[in-house]
């Protein structure tokens, strides 16, 4: 092997931290995965959008180890599959989007034989241009083969079918929320939608003016979209267009704001079908990329430090009250940027797709990869630690105190590449920090019999 080839192999790699992490990089799919749709822990589908080529749908039956290509419906003038959703082995739905009115109208297709045949089930009266969207990133959502929903980005209309798309009932949500600015001709649009079952769901509706968004709000339903109730966010200054919403159980949903201040993002926990709203704060200086919950307690968030271009994956098993760092991912490509494409959870697995881009060197280059969580998502295998550090964030050389129900006597400090930085003795629940550069660290604390881990941030 030549030195040039060896150098390229070393450059096009990503680095993951910690020997105890549970996310594994898979190199079985070289193309860009923009969306996952798994029906169980082994059978799943991926929407692939390679740069400047035709979108494609791939299937795996072994949890991502191998993939096969499905046949897609032919839509004249359009190669853009905007979203996919599969609800059983061989049964799925896809959306083709028109191109701002210059191409075909948005269309929704259904297959029950793994793409061998496709039926057009687009509701009559939908319009082209911006497309039809539902659930995450403009996709139709079906609970069963017969019961499903579609939301219209263009018109704020909610569609519901109980016969597999043969016919649709419609509800215009434009009149559900009308603020004082509506006299200026604001248009209602549904940004995102998610249903837990055929009755319980949540929608993010916004009024769109001539220049920006205004009057964004959340709506919940407990009767399959026949009626909707508005969710009240106490501090409206913290609420913007939702980046993502997840109906995690019949009564609990999660929604993230999408602030113009990228480090001031929040996850809202909505319970009792919208009657109660709690705020889940995220680590400072880190931008929320995406999140997902498998139920009302267990979920993951993906965060990004734009200064260091490092991705952090954290998990919770108590509904966001506490978070545990699972993984960090950094690029070894000089000047590269990591972008998150999709995060999808099943009961015992998780799938994360990301793209690494650089314009340094011979020209623009992309590296596509996806990671699989090797653990139990629904019942977390990571024990929630009972200890806490104060202050945290702290300064290098500062003395910090530990609050733990165990007699901790030793601490090991690791950086996010898994390298041991320092070992310290602990006396009277206090420890003096060594000289550390600003950033995030992991501390393993031991009482001689058991070990707990927690995150330390040096400011």
LINWO-V378464 format. One record per helix or strand of 2 or more residues. SS is the DSSP state (alpha for helix, beta for strand). FROM is the first residue (numbers start at 1). TO is the last residue. If there is no record, write none. Layout:
BEGIN
ss->[SS,SS]
from->[FROM,FROM]
to->[TO,TO]
END
This chain:
BEGIN
ss->[alpha,beta,beta,beta,beta,beta,beta,beta,beta,beta,beta,beta,beta,beta,beta,beta,alpha,alpha,beta,beta,beta,beta,alpha,beta,beta,beta,alpha,beta,beta,beta,beta,beta,beta,beta,beta,beta,beta,beta,beta,beta,beta,beta]
from->[3,14,23,33,44,56,68,81,91,107,119,132,141,148,157,169,173,180,187,201,213,229,236,244,253,266,272,276,287,299,310,324,337,349,365,388,399,410,420,430,439,451]
to->[11,16,26,38,48,60,69,88,96,111,120,133,142,152,161,172,175,184,195,208,221,231,238,247,256,271,274,281,293,305,316,331,345,358,374,390,403,414,425,432,446,458]
END
